[in-house]
Amino acid sequence: MIHVLEDGKDVMIMSEDKVQVIAGTLDRLLMKLADETNQDPDYTDTFILFHSYFTTSFELFDKLITMFHSEKGHRIWQRSIQFKVLNVIQRWIKLQFQDFLNQSTLMVHLMVFLNSDLCRVHYTLETDRIRQMIEEQKLCLKEPRFMTTDDPKHDLVRQLVTPDLDFMSDNLFLSMDTRDIAKCLTLADFDLLKSIRIQDYLSCEKKEDDYVKWIIERVNKTSQWVMDKVSRQITMRRAIVHKMMDIAKICLDWNNFHTSMIITMTLHQEDVQNHINYKKLAKYLNLNNNMNHYRAALKKAKPPCVPFFPLILKDLTFLLDGNSTVYQGQSHLINFNKFRLVRQTIENTIHFTSQNYTI
């Protein structure tokens, strides 16, 4: 690793190829957003998404404005720095517009910058672009995230997205095509997963549309639905258990690890050990080597895919809480690599919903 020193102390640590920032002081990390080097979009996005862990939005905004007005160096370099600052502000609006909505004073500062500072230096096009982005983000927050379908057969999808899963009788459940039930469960969970944006994984505030909370509730609802179906009808129990295992197998075939593992996990105490699919499905729940069998399969999977959501949350909690924000005990250095790993984990999850199911 490359160590940048000031007065004999580390102020920034980078990878040997100088591509990635590993750690740095707050001042150095802020400067890196718009310095004389090529602007790194991954670095910019990581900083914006996680800046609240080590600074405030007001401090970030004030530093950006200070850099914008800096008169150090040649005028060409100054213009380059200004364009980089404007790019950071645009990415901020795109990724974390809630910062401006939740802090009205911050929005006021942004509008003053647009109406005054940018006008004086004749950045008309850039000003219009930022204004347009603000309006787009306001509209985006009002748009529903759930997929829609005009196929009447997929009405079950909309029912399965709602909190009440138990809308079908036992007789109806056994008479329905196994693939149709697996399809509905897969599309419902995929729909919810696709609705979760990167900001939702990081937000702790209570909100009306809490998609992370909804998918967690669906985990519990789905598990309860499976248990109720199995336990309520003794005479149909064996048939229901075996049908559930068939559903889990089909879900797995469609890269829906999430629903498959929930069903298998719920039925692990039932008389399913002799079912032809049980041993194969149970391997994905094996805790050995940090669930290595499941992780290896997920690594090979291509979109569309529904990863096992409880493990996603567990991994994110470990990365955020299990790693210090301070780098190796040096209180003046921020462990920036920690936040890059969290962002990559979330983006890998989002990538699995980059293509829709055509089942």
Secondary structure, DSSP 8 states (H G I E B T S, - for coil): -EEEEETTEEEEEE-TTS-SEEEE-HHHHHHHTTSSS---HHHHHHHHHHGGGTS-HHHHHHHHHHHHT---S-HHHHHHHHHHHHHHHHHHHHH-THHHHH-HHHHHHHHHIIIIIHHHTT-HHHHHHHHHHHHHHHHHHHS--S-----GGGHHHHHHHSS----S-HHHHHHS-HHHHHHHHHHHHHHHHHH--HHHHH--S--S--HHHHHHHHHHHHHHHHHHHHHH-TTTHHHHHHHHHHHHHHHHHTTBHHHHHHHHHHTTTSS-TTSTTHHHHHGGG--HHHHHHHHHHHHH--SS-B--HHHHHHHHHHHHHSS-SEETTEEEEE-HHHHHHHHHHHHHHHHTTSS----
